Protein backbone atom coordinates (compact mmCIF):
# COMPACT_ATOMS: atom_id res chain seq x y z
CA UNK A 1 0.00 0.00 0.00
CA UNK A 2 1.27 3.47 -0.89
CA UNK A 3 2.06 5.89 1.92
CA UNK A 4 3.08 9.54 1.99
CA UNK A 5 5.19 11.62 4.34
CA UNK A 6 4.21 15.28 4.08
CA UNK A 7 6.38 17.94 5.78
CA UNK A 8 5.12 21.33 6.88
CA UNK A 9 7.35 23.02 4.26
CA UNK A 10 5.39 21.23 1.52
CA UNK A 11 7.93 18.49 0.79
CA UNK A 12 6.28 15.14 0.02
CA UNK A 13 7.96 11.72 0.16
CA UNK A 14 6.24 8.67 -1.32
CA UNK A 15 6.87 5.19 0.02
CA UNK A 16 5.17 2.06 1.29
CA UNK A 17 2.96 1.72 4.35
CA UNK A 18 4.28 -0.22 7.37
CA UNK A 19 2.85 -0.85 10.82
CA UNK A 20 -0.65 0.22 11.79
CA UNK A 21 -3.00 1.59 9.14
CA UNK A 22 -3.71 5.07 10.50
CA UNK A 23 -2.92 8.69 9.77
CA UNK A 24 -0.84 10.75 12.18
CA UNK A 25 0.59 14.24 12.51
CA UNK A 26 3.73 14.56 14.61
CA UNK A 27 7.09 16.25 15.05
CA UNK A 28 9.63 14.59 12.72
CA UNK A 29 13.10 13.88 14.15
CA UNK A 30 16.01 11.67 13.11
CA UNK A 31 18.18 9.21 15.03
CA UNK A 32 21.69 8.26 13.84
CA UNK A 33 22.05 4.97 15.78
CA UNK A 34 23.11 1.95 13.72
CA UNK A 35 21.49 -0.45 16.18
CA UNK A 36 19.13 -0.27 19.15
CA UNK A 37 15.94 0.53 17.26
CA UNK A 38 13.88 -1.27 19.92
CA UNK A 39 15.37 0.88 22.65
CA UNK A 40 14.61 3.95 20.51
CA UNK A 41 11.01 2.85 20.01
CA UNK A 42 10.49 2.23 23.73
CA UNK A 43 12.21 5.40 24.97
CA UNK A 44 9.47 7.61 26.49
CA UNK A 45 11.41 10.71 25.40
CA UNK A 46 10.06 10.15 21.87
CA UNK A 47 6.44 10.70 22.90
CA UNK A 48 4.81 13.15 20.49
CA UNK A 49 7.41 12.53 17.78
CA UNK A 50 7.92 10.43 14.66
CA UNK A 51 11.40 8.96 14.36
CA UNK A 52 13.38 8.64 11.14
CA UNK A 53 16.22 6.12 11.43
CA UNK A 54 19.19 7.22 9.32
CA UNK A 55 20.70 3.71 9.14
CA UNK A 56 19.25 2.17 5.95
CA UNK A 57 18.23 -1.33 7.16
CA UNK A 58 16.10 -1.59 10.30
CA UNK A 59 14.58 -4.70 11.89
CA UNK A 60 17.07 -7.40 10.90
CA UNK A 61 17.44 -8.75 14.45
CA UNK A 62 13.75 -8.50 15.26
CA UNK A 63 12.17 -7.54 18.58
CA UNK A 64 13.41 -8.92 21.91
CA UNK A 65 10.98 -7.74 24.58
CA UNK A 66 13.58 -8.20 27.33
CA UNK A 67 15.44 -5.23 25.84
CA UNK A 68 12.52 -2.78 25.99
CA UNK A 69 13.15 0.46 27.89
CA UNK A 70 9.47 0.85 28.77
CA UNK A 71 6.36 -1.32 28.85
CA UNK A 72 5.30 0.03 25.43
CA UNK A 73 6.66 2.04 22.48
CA UNK A 74 6.04 5.80 22.53
CA UNK A 75 6.73 7.40 19.11
CA UNK A 76 3.73 8.44 17.00
CA UNK A 77 5.29 7.03 13.82
CA UNK A 78 8.38 5.37 12.32
CA UNK A 79 10.30 6.16 9.13
CA UNK A 80 12.89 3.83 7.53
CA UNK A 81 14.66 3.28 4.23
CA UNK A 82 14.12 -0.48 4.34
CA UNK A 83 12.27 -2.60 6.92
CA UNK A 84 13.46 -6.18 7.38
CA UNK A 85 10.63 -8.73 7.44
CA UNK A 86 12.99 -11.49 8.60
CA UNK A 87 14.36 -11.68 12.16
CA UNK A 88 17.83 -13.24 12.29
CA UNK A 89 18.17 -13.55 16.06
CA UNK A 90 17.54 -16.48 18.39
CA UNK A 91 16.25 -14.03 21.03
CA UNK A 92 13.65 -12.44 18.76
CA UNK A 93 10.02 -12.58 19.90
CA UNK A 94 8.50 -11.07 16.74
CA UNK A 95 9.30 -8.98 13.68
CA UNK A 96 9.37 -5.20 13.87
CA UNK A 97 6.40 -5.08 11.48
CA UNK A 98 4.37 -7.16 13.92
CA UNK A 99 5.53 -4.96 16.80
CA UNK A 100 4.48 -1.73 15.08
CA UNK A 101 1.09 -3.17 14.11
CA UNK A 102 0.44 -4.63 17.56
CA UNK A 103 1.17 -1.26 19.18
CA UNK A 104 -0.85 0.83 16.69
CA UNK A 105 2.15 2.74 15.32
CA UNK A 106 2.03 3.68 11.60
CA UNK A 107 5.11 4.12 9.49
CA UNK A 108 6.56 4.48 6.04
CA UNK A 109 9.45 2.73 4.29
CA UNK A 110 11.12 3.18 0.95
CA UNK A 111 11.71 6.92 1.35
CA UNK A 112 15.11 8.54 0.90
CA UNK A 113 15.99 8.97 4.57
CA UNK A 114 19.26 10.71 3.63
CA UNK A 115 17.32 13.43 1.80
CA UNK A 116 14.86 13.73 4.69
CA UNK A 117 17.69 14.05 7.21
CA UNK A 118 19.35 16.76 5.11
CA UNK A 119 16.11 18.75 5.07
CA UNK A 120 15.77 18.50 8.86
CA UNK A 121 19.41 19.50 9.38
CA UNK A 122 19.21 22.49 7.03
CA UNK A 123 15.73 23.76 7.90
CA UNK A 124 15.42 22.38 11.41
CA UNK A 125 13.03 19.93 13.03
CA UNK A 126 9.51 20.31 11.64
CA UNK A 127 6.09 18.72 11.85
CA UNK A 128 4.85 16.19 9.33
CA UNK A 129 2.07 13.76 8.46
CA UNK A 130 2.13 10.08 7.53
CA UNK A 131 -0.94 9.09 5.50
CA UNK A 132 -2.14 6.49 3.00
CA UNK A 133 -4.71 8.89 1.48
CA UNK A 134 -3.82 9.60 -2.13
CA UNK A 135 -6.49 12.27 -2.59
CA UNK A 136 -5.27 14.65 0.10
CA UNK A 137 -5.36 18.44 -0.40
CA UNK A 138 -1.81 19.68 0.26
CA UNK A 139 -2.89 23.15 1.34
CA UNK A 140 -5.38 21.83 3.90
CA UNK A 141 -2.96 19.20 5.19
CA UNK A 142 -0.13 21.71 5.71
CA UNK A 143 -2.42 23.96 7.76
CA UNK A 144 -3.18 21.04 10.08
CA UNK A 145 0.47 20.00 10.25
CA UNK A 146 1.67 23.47 11.24
CA UNK A 147 -0.92 23.64 14.02
CA UNK A 148 0.40 20.50 15.76
CA UNK A 149 2.25 20.75 19.10
CA UNK A 150 3.52 17.93 21.30
CA UNK A 151 1.94 19.60 24.34
CA UNK A 152 2.50 18.43 27.91
CA UNK A 153 3.65 14.87 27.31
CA UNK A 154 5.54 14.21 30.57
CA UNK A 155 2.33 13.38 32.44
CA UNK A 156 1.42 10.87 29.70
CA UNK A 157 4.62 8.84 29.98
CA UNK A 158 5.23 8.98 33.74
CA UNK A 159 4.13 6.13 36.00
CA UNK A 160 0.75 6.61 37.72
CA UNK A 161 1.72 5.15 41.10
CA UNK A 162 5.02 4.84 42.92
CA UNK A 163 6.77 1.47 42.97
CA UNK A 164 10.01 -0.02 44.29
CA UNK A 165 12.87 -1.63 42.36
CA UNK A 166 14.82 -3.91 44.69
CA UNK A 167 18.62 -4.36 44.51
CA UNK A 168 19.75 -7.07 42.10
CA UNK A 169 22.93 -9.10 41.76
CA UNK A 170 24.77 -8.07 38.63
CA UNK A 171 26.42 -10.92 36.74
CA UNK A 172 28.67 -10.49 33.72
CA UNK A 173 30.24 -12.94 31.29
CA UNK A 174 33.95 -13.47 31.87
CA UNK A 175 35.53 -14.06 28.44
CA UNK A 176 32.76 -16.44 27.41
CA UNK A 177 33.01 -18.54 30.57
CA UNK A 178 30.44 -18.93 33.34
CA UNK A 179 28.97 -15.70 34.72
CA UNK A 180 30.76 -14.33 37.76
CA UNK A 181 30.18 -11.42 40.10
CA UNK A 182 32.52 -8.70 38.84
CA UNK A 183 30.79 -5.58 40.12
CA UNK A 184 31.06 -4.59 43.76
CA UNK A 185 27.66 -3.60 45.12
CA UNK A 186 28.92 -0.20 46.24
CA UNK A 187 25.37 1.08 46.59
CA UNK A 188 24.34 -1.61 49.07
CA UNK A 189 21.91 -0.22 51.66
CA UNK A 190 21.35 3.09 49.86
CA UNK A 191 17.84 4.21 48.96
CA UNK A 192 17.23 6.38 45.89
CA UNK A 193 14.10 8.34 44.97
CA UNK A 194 13.69 8.41 41.18
CA UNK A 195 11.32 11.07 39.84
CA UNK A 196 9.84 9.52 36.69
CA UNK A 197 9.63 12.19 34.00
CA UNK A 198 9.61 9.50 31.31
CA UNK A 199 12.38 7.32 32.71
CA UNK A 200 14.03 4.55 30.74
CA UNK A 201 13.98 1.35 32.80
CA UNK A 202 17.74 1.06 32.60
CA UNK A 203 18.15 4.05 34.94
CA UNK A 204 16.55 2.24 37.87
CA UNK A 205 18.24 -0.99 36.79
CA UNK A 206 21.69 0.65 36.75
CA UNK A 207 21.20 1.73 40.37
CA UNK A 208 19.69 -1.60 41.46
CA UNK A 209 22.65 -3.45 39.94
CA UNK A 210 24.88 -1.42 42.24
CA UNK A 211 22.89 -2.47 45.30
CA UNK A 212 20.54 0.51 45.65
CA UNK A 213 16.84 0.23 46.44
CA UNK A 214 15.02 2.57 44.04
CA UNK A 215 11.58 4.03 44.69
CA UNK A 216 10.11 5.40 41.46
CA UNK A 217 7.71 8.33 41.89
CA UNK A 218 5.17 9.78 39.40
CA UNK A 219 6.14 13.17 37.97
CA UNK A 220 3.31 14.88 39.88
CA UNK A 221 4.72 13.83 43.27
CA UNK A 222 5.32 16.70 45.68
CA UNK A 223 8.80 17.49 46.92
CA UNK A 224 7.51 17.15 50.49
CA UNK A 225 6.55 13.50 49.91
CA UNK A 226 9.96 12.66 48.49
CA UNK A 227 11.83 14.48 51.26
CA UNK A 228 9.68 12.81 53.94
CA UNK A 229 10.78 9.37 52.69
CA UNK A 230 14.36 10.29 53.72
CA UNK A 231 16.16 9.01 50.60
CA UNK A 232 19.96 8.91 50.44
CA UNK A 233 19.76 10.47 46.98
CA UNK A 234 17.36 11.71 44.32
CA UNK A 235 17.44 11.03 40.59
CA UNK A 236 15.62 13.16 38.03
CA UNK A 237 15.04 11.15 34.87
CA UNK A 238 14.94 11.79 31.16
CA UNK A 239 11.64 12.60 29.47
CA UNK A 240 9.90 14.15 26.45
CA UNK A 241 8.78 17.59 25.35
CA UNK A 242 9.63 21.21 26.04
CA UNK A 243 11.03 21.56 29.59
CA UNK A 244 9.31 24.93 30.02
CA UNK A 245 5.93 23.17 29.80
CA UNK A 246 6.65 21.53 33.18
CA UNK A 247 5.90 24.54 35.38
CA UNK A 248 4.59 22.62 38.41
CA UNK A 249 7.38 20.06 38.30
CA UNK A 250 9.98 22.84 38.13
CA UNK A 251 8.56 24.34 41.34
CA UNK A 252 8.88 21.00 43.15
CA UNK A 253 12.42 20.47 41.86
CA UNK A 254 13.38 23.86 43.30
CA UNK A 255 12.30 22.59 46.72
CA UNK A 256 14.49 19.50 46.24
CA UNK A 257 17.41 21.74 45.28
CA UNK A 258 17.02 23.63 48.56
CA UNK A 259 17.68 20.46 50.59
CA UNK A 260 21.04 18.81 51.26
CA UNK A 261 20.01 15.57 49.55
CA UNK A 262 22.45 14.50 46.79
CA UNK A 263 20.83 14.80 43.34
CA UNK A 264 21.78 13.34 39.96
CA UNK A 265 19.72 14.40 36.92
CA UNK A 266 19.66 13.11 33.34
CA UNK A 267 18.45 14.78 30.12
CA UNK A 268 15.05 16.42 30.84
CA UNK A 269 15.87 16.29 34.56
CA UNK A 270 19.08 18.19 33.80
CA UNK A 271 17.11 20.89 31.97
CA UNK A 272 14.44 21.16 34.68
CA UNK A 273 17.04 21.57 37.42
CA UNK A 274 18.60 24.40 35.41
CA UNK A 275 15.21 26.09 34.98
CA UNK A 276 14.43 25.60 38.67
CA UNK A 277 17.59 27.49 39.62
CA UNK A 278 17.15 30.49 37.33
CA UNK A 279 18.82 29.37 34.10
CA UNK A 280 17.13 29.10 30.69
CA UNK A 281 16.70 26.55 27.90
CA UNK A 282 16.11 26.85 24.17
CA UNK A 283 15.07 24.56 21.33
CA UNK A 284 17.90 23.28 19.15
CA UNK A 285 17.72 23.35 15.37
CA UNK A 286 17.50 19.56 15.04
CA UNK A 287 18.69 18.18 18.37
CA UNK A 288 20.99 15.32 19.31
CA UNK A 289 19.60 11.82 18.80
CA UNK A 290 21.86 8.81 18.43
CA UNK A 291 24.50 6.64 20.07
CA UNK A 292 27.65 8.33 18.78
CA UNK A 293 27.90 11.87 20.20
CA UNK A 294 31.31 12.92 21.61
CA UNK A 295 31.22 14.65 25.00
CA UNK A 296 34.20 16.24 26.74
CA UNK A 297 34.69 16.18 30.51
CA UNK A 298 35.95 19.69 31.28
CA UNK A 299 37.62 18.55 34.53
CA UNK A 300 39.80 15.85 32.95
CA UNK A 301 39.81 16.69 29.24
CA UNK A 302 38.72 13.14 28.46
CA UNK A 303 36.19 12.62 25.66
CA UNK A 304 33.39 10.05 25.96
CA UNK A 305 31.11 8.70 23.23
CA UNK A 306 27.57 9.12 24.46
CA UNK A 307 23.99 8.12 23.71
CA UNK A 308 21.66 11.12 23.39
CA UNK A 309 18.06 12.03 22.72
CA UNK A 310 17.05 15.64 23.21
CA UNK A 311 15.80 18.65 21.28
CA UNK A 312 16.35 21.30 23.97
CA UNK A 313 19.51 22.49 25.71
CA UNK A 314 20.52 24.70 28.65
CA UNK A 315 21.50 28.23 27.57
CA UNK A 316 25.07 28.84 28.81
CA UNK A 317 24.78 32.60 28.26
CA UNK A 318 22.13 32.77 30.99
CA UNK A 319 23.83 30.48 33.51
CA UNK A 320 24.87 32.09 36.81
CA UNK A 321 28.30 30.72 37.73
CA UNK A 322 27.45 31.29 41.39
CA UNK A 323 24.73 28.64 41.00
CA UNK A 324 26.29 26.12 38.59
CA UNK A 325 29.26 25.68 36.28
CA UNK A 326 29.64 23.62 33.06
CA UNK A 327 31.02 20.12 33.58
CA UNK A 328 30.67 18.60 30.09
CA UNK A 329 30.49 20.04 26.58
CA UNK A 330 29.47 18.56 23.22
CA UNK A 331 32.55 18.30 21.01
CA UNK A 332 30.54 18.66 17.78
CA UNK A 333 28.68 21.91 18.43
CA UNK A 334 29.88 23.23 21.80
CA UNK A 335 26.49 22.97 23.53
CA UNK A 336 26.28 22.15 27.22
CA UNK A 337 26.22 18.49 28.26
CA UNK A 338 26.31 18.74 32.04
CA UNK A 339 26.49 20.98 35.12
CA UNK A 340 27.92 20.86 38.63
CA UNK A 341 26.06 22.98 41.17
CA UNK A 342 28.14 25.28 43.34
CA UNK A 343 28.12 24.38 47.03
CA UNK A 344 25.60 21.56 46.50
CA UNK A 345 25.71 17.77 46.17
CA UNK A 346 24.16 18.05 42.71
CA UNK A 347 25.42 17.22 39.23
CA UNK A 348 23.46 16.81 36.01
CA UNK A 349 24.13 15.53 32.48
CA UNK A 350 22.34 16.06 29.18
CA UNK A 351 23.25 12.64 27.75
CA UNK A 352 22.34 9.08 28.84
CA UNK A 353 24.83 7.28 31.11
CA UNK A 354 22.51 4.27 31.33
CA UNK A 355 23.55 3.99 27.66
CA UNK A 356 21.17 1.59 26.04
CA UNK A 357 21.42 1.87 23.09
CA UNK A 358 24.92 3.27 22.77
CA UNK A 359 28.37 2.84 24.32
CA UNK A 360 28.92 2.29 28.04
CA UNK A 361 31.60 4.95 28.51
CA UNK A 362 29.57 7.02 30.96
CA UNK A 363 28.25 4.42 33.39
CA UNK A 364 30.84 5.60 35.90
CA UNK A 365 28.49 8.53 36.60
CA UNK A 366 26.23 6.19 38.57
CA UNK A 367 29.23 5.25 40.71
CA UNK A 368 29.98 8.95 41.20
CA UNK A 369 26.40 9.46 42.38
CA UNK A 370 26.72 6.55 44.82
CA UNK A 371 29.96 8.00 46.20
CA UNK A 372 28.18 11.34 46.64
CA UNK A 373 25.38 9.61 48.57
CA UNK A 374 27.90 7.80 50.75
CA UNK A 375 29.58 11.06 51.64
CA UNK A 376 26.36 13.03 52.05
CA UNK A 377 24.08 10.40 53.55
CA UNK A 378 24.39 11.71 57.10
CA UNK A 379 23.27 15.18 56.06
CA UNK A 380 20.39 13.68 54.15
CA UNK A 381 19.11 11.73 57.15
CA UNK A 382 19.48 14.71 59.44
CA UNK A 383 17.62 17.01 57.05
CA UNK A 384 14.78 14.53 56.56
CA UNK A 385 14.29 13.96 60.27
CA UNK A 386 14.14 17.70 60.95
CA UNK A 387 11.51 18.19 58.25
CA UNK A 388 9.28 15.21 59.01
BELNORJO-V148427 format. One line per field, one symbol per residue. ss: DSSP state (H for helix, E for strand, L for the rest). burial: 1 if it has 9 or more other C-alpha atoms within 8 Angstrom, else 0. A space follows every 50 residues. Layout:
ss=???
burial=???
//
This chain:
ss=LEEEEEELLLLEEEEEEEELLLLEEEEEEEELLLLLHHHHHLLHHHLLEE EEELLLEELLLLELHHHLLLLLLLLLEEEELEELLLLLLLLLLELHHHHH HHLLLEEEELLLHHHHHHHHHHHLLEEEEEELLLLLLHHHHHHHHHHLLL LLLHHHHLLLLLEEELLLLLLELLLLLLLELLLLLLLLLLEEEEEELLLL HHHHHHHHLLLLEEEEEELLLLHHHHHHLLLLEEEELLLLLLHHHLHHHH HHHHHHHLLLLEEEEELHHHHHHHHHLLLLEEEEEEEEEEEEEEEEELLL LLEEEEEEEEEEEELHHHLLLLLEEEEEEELLLLLEEEEEELLLLEEEEL LLLLLLLLLLHHHHHHHHHHHHHHHHHHHHHHHHHHLL
burial=00111111000011111111101111111111100111111111111111 11111111111111000111001111111111111110000101111111 10111111111010001011100111111111000000001100100101 01111011100100101011101000000010001011011111111111 01111111111111111110101001110111111111111110010011 11111110011111111111111111001110101111111111111100 00011111111111100011001111111110000111111100111111 11111111111110011011011001101110111000
//
